[in-house]
Amino acid sequence: MGFARTCSVALVGVEGVVVEVQADLEPGVAAFTLVGLPDKSLTESKDRVRAAVVNSGSAWPQKKLTVGLSPASVPKSGSGFDLAVAAAVLGACERIDPRVLADIVMIGELGLDGRVRPVRGVLPAVLAAADAGYEQVVVPESAAAEASLVPGVSVLGVRSLRQLIAVLADEPVPDEDPDTAGRPDPLLAGLRLPGAGAATGMHTTGAAAQDNGHDLADVIGQHAARTAVEVAAAGGHHLFLEGPPGAGKTMLAERLPAVLPPLTRQESLEVTAVHSVAGLLPAGKPLVDTAPYCAPHHSATMQALVGGGQNIARPGAVSLAHRGVLFLDEAPEFSGHALDALRQPLESGHVVIARSAGVVRFPAKFLMVLAANPCPCGRFSPRDTQCECPPSVIRRYQARLSGPLLDRVDLRVEVDPVSRSQLTDLDARGEATATVAGRVHAARERAAARLTGTPWSTNSEIPGRELRSRWHAVPGAMEEAEHQLERGTLTARGIDRVLRVAWTVADLTGHDRPGVTDVSLALQLRTGVPRGVPMTIGAGA
């Protein structure tokens, strides 16, 4: 009779639970039993592990073999337990010293030839192992860079089961044959989720890749919209751009990630963990250090936006845009149920998905940008008579964006068509991305200094009660906003958002407290009603 145990990690959303993998050998008819709430892919590991062990040059034990995954009450899924199961079996038959395995966490899928393939979710799995006090982790060689992002953990990357056996048995480590030159590494296939390419709009390489050489200076005119983009980036405020086709709404949204400041170390780990679980980490770039950009098509379902799926919930677009930008182009064309499902994550910063197998929580702190045409034909404007849509059709079209959803949007800007003179004027180019990003970074630093000692870092995160009691505007500056509240044009949530935007404008302009001009600009950005305040910040102010 032989017994050995090692550890692996079961992922529940982006959180991990350390699982003890136990192998027990007893005399009897040769059989392999796997217990502990495994799913279909994990149950199939019995055949993968047996073939991998035999093809790695080790003998498969001809006894009654039972492998248990503890705690048994936690559902377990995926092929990431293969490596731990194989090591536990080899420890039970004394091919490896069982004492060596007890304090090691192993993550990886086994091929039939013994090669170790990467799996999704390596970073959150290693984070869970580190939180549980484990200091040694074995992962696939291609995922070693991702696992090494966690401090205080010794990471061993192996390419095959043979190499792992040699390391643990203190034997010479064999060299693996290199892959054919010029072909992609087949072991990297496990890091990608099928169907998660660039066509989905879910890009994870951040602002640097999304910029593609484009610059805010490419946007002609649109001074009000450019100001709104700058304010949105400085304070983390949600933005609604409304205007005719071809006015530049998509151009502005695509350039917004490059204006955002780089992610902090903690934010990078949060974003990378979500993208690792989703299978969207690009090869050769284990850490996402710039703001992600996610632009799902308007045919996306509610599950695609907020997360979900059968059996095990997967992160949706709101989680893939965590700490970045979620751009919903042609917003009225989205399903009403899908859009209204965004209300809760817009307020709480996370998504909770309940399934029969358990409850999953995904982070979802994102900057939402909505873009819409004013009517189905796109030409409706008080200054334009070309629109042929009946008034009832225009009202129904604009009513597709519900009031509660728009009430959570801080900035609403009308994007006007570009005139011929603006298009031909070579001097009409606005400020470059680098200039605007510098002001945004300085404004974020002012806000962070003011919020030192609090759990918040941007103005949009401050609760209304704290905002009204601790950070006041200049006396009398909020008088017009309070009148709007009395007239019913602003809600209680709306006046709090006006004060948040006013603080962001004050940070951009270098004011210690929001004054009348700052609040008036915030009101103008919030309601879209002109108030005679210049819609420019910086060089044009």
Buried (B, 14 or more C-beta within 10 A) or exposed (E): EBBBBBBBBBBBBBBBBBBBBBBBBEEEEEEBEBEBBBBEBBEBBBEBBBBBBEBBEBEBBEBBBBBBBBEEEBBBBBBBBBBBBBBBBBBBBEBBEBEBBEEBBBBBBBBEEBBBBBBBBBBBBBBBBBEEEBEBBBBBBBBBBBBBBBEEBEBBBBBBBBBBBBBBEEEEBEEBEEEEEEEEBEBBEBBBBEEBEEEBBBBBBBBEBBBEEBBBBBBBBBBBBBBBBBBBBBBBBBBBBBBBEEBBBBBBBBBBBBBBBBBEEEBBBBBBBBBBBBBBBBEEBBBBBBBBBBBBBEEBBBBBBBBBEEEBBBBBBBBBBBBBBBBBBBBBBBBBEBBBBBBBBBEEBBBBBEBEBEEBBBBBBBBBBBBBBBBBBBBBBEEEEEBEBEEEBBEBBBEBBEEEBBBBBBBBBBBBBBEEEEEEEEEEBBBEBEBBBBBBBBBBEBBBEBBEEEEBBBBBBBEBEBBBEEBEBBEEBBEBBEEBBEEEBBBEEBBBBBBBBBBBBBBBBEBEBBBBBBBBBBBBBBBBEEBEBEBBBBEEE
